[in-house]
């Protein structure tokens, strides 16, 4: 299937970071879907996640310190399965540096079959190999997507799960519109690897 014709769920988690004696666990989830190559604003979903009375890694980004009371009353990730099931089981999944999102889903839903991920970090390293930074926030500025991102998630900023999920989705949408990428299949995006790409080019 052409990637431009697929339904893709783009996810982001914000996590506690590793602290001795405590697991690294997510405290916020955000997602949005791409359908037929376009980000669909009406598909957004977000939730804080309960993590209990525990310390966070001192370097963990995001507004978690301001949201501890809300997190204490939030659902756990496993209890959100009914709301997430249709978004996770049918569509392909995507994230920017997808290993973190994959790990959190595997921890929360250990009986769920392994997910296949489109990793936009790998894709952008192929599409823009000479860029100094492939950080999501730098890519949004570089590709002039900040104004549209602000329209979709007003008042949010980097290291908010919904903001980063929509940013990643806009990035993927833009990549699929680049010359030569409009014919990319979902299988090709799933297998994408920058080093393999450069070996073929030499």
N, C-alpha and C positions, 0 to 999 in steps of 0.2 A: 504493500500500500504506500502511496505517496504520503510523506509526512504532512504535507499541506492539506490533506484530506482527512487526517486522523483526528480523533479526540484525545487530548493529552492533558492530564492533571498535573499541574505544576505546584510543588510543595515547598514549604520552608518550615523548619523548626528553629526555635531559640532554645538553647540548653543551659543547664546549670554549670557546665564545665566539670572537670574532675576535681574532687576534694577527697583527701585521704579518709577512708572509712565510709564514703558515700558513693553511690553510683552516679554517673553522668546521665541525667535524665532531662527530657524536654519540659519546658514550662509554658510554651506557647506554640500553636500551630496556625499556619495560614495557607490557603490554597486558592487556586483559580484554574479554570479550564481554558484551553485553546481548542477551538472547533473550526475545522476547515481553514486552518492557518491564521485565525484571528482570536485575539484575547476576548473572552466573553465576560463582560463586567458583572452580569447577573449570576455568575456561577461562584462568586467569592464565598469563602467560608473561613471563619477564624474562631479561635477559642483560647482562652487561658487554660492551663492545665495544672491540676493540683500536684504539688511536689512535697508537701508536708513541711514540718519545721526542721529545716536543714540549712547548712551554709551553702553559699554559692562560691565558685571560684572567683577570686578577687579580680580576675581579668575578663570574666564573662560579660559580653556586651549586652546592651538593651536596658529597658526601664524596669527590670525585675525588682529593684529595691523599692520603687514606688508602688508596686502592684502586689506586694506580699499578702495583703488582706484579701484582695480579689482572688488571688491564687488559692488561698486556703479554702475558699468556697467553690472553686472551679471543679469541673469533672476531671477524672483521670482519662488518659488517652484510651485505654481499653473500653471504657464505658461509652465512648463516642463512636463505637463501631457501627451502630445502626445509621448514624448520620454520614459516616464516611464510606460505607461499604460500596455504594454505587460509584463513587468517585475513585476508589482504589482497585476494584476488582475488574472492571471492564476496560477503562482507558489505559493507555500507556502512562507512565509516570516520568516526571522530569524534575530536576533540581540543579542548582549551581554548586558543584562539588557534592555529588549525590551520596557519597559514602555516609555522611552524617545522617541524612534523612532515612537512608536504607537501614542503618543500624537502629535508629529509634523505632521504626516500624517493626523490625524483626523482634525487638525486645518486647514491644507491646502486644504483638500478635504472633506468637511463636509458631502457631499451627497454620498460619497463612502461607501459601506457596511463595517461594522467593520472587521478588519483584524484578522486573526488567526496567532499567533506568536509561533515559536520555540525559546525559550530563552536559549542561551548557558550558561548563568550564572547559571540557574537552573540545566542544564544538568551536568556541571562540578562539582557542589556541590554534585550531586549524584555520579558521577564517581570518584571524588577525595575529599571525605568529610573531610579528615584530613589535607588538605593543609592550610597553614596559610593565603595565599592570593589567591583570585580568580579574581584578576584584570587581564584584558586581556593581558597587557604587561608582567606581571609575568608568566602567563600561557604559553605564546609563548616561553619564555626562558625555563621554566620547561619542556616543551614537545619538546624542540629542533626543533622548527619550524622557528627560526629567519633567518637562511640562505635561506630557501625557500621563506620566506616572502620578504626578500631583493631582491631576484631574480624577484619576481612578481611585486613589487612596489619599484624599486631602488630609493634611495635618499629620501624616505619618512620616517616619524617617527610617534610615538604614538601621538594621538590627531589630526591626519590628517584623514579626513573622509574615503578616499579611503584606506589608510593604515589600519585603524581599521576594515573596512568592510572585507578586504581580510584576515586580522588576524583572525577575527571571523569565516570566512569561513574555513580557514585552521584548526582552533580549532574544528569546527563541523565535518569536514572530518576525523580528527584524532579520535574523540570520536566514530564515527560510525565504526571505524576499531578496537575498543577495543573488547576483548573477551566478548561475550554475547550481544554486541550492534549491531552486524551485522544483527540480526533478529528484531531489533526495528522497529515498524511501525510509520508512520507519526502521527497517532492518539496518540500513546503512548508518543511521544516527545511533542506534543501539550499539553498533560495533565500532563506532568512531574512536580512533585513538591517534593523537597527534604524532607520536613517534612513528607509528606505522605509516601514516600519511606522508611524512617527510622521507621515509625510506623509499616509498614508491616514486616520489618525485625526483629522487637523485638519479 
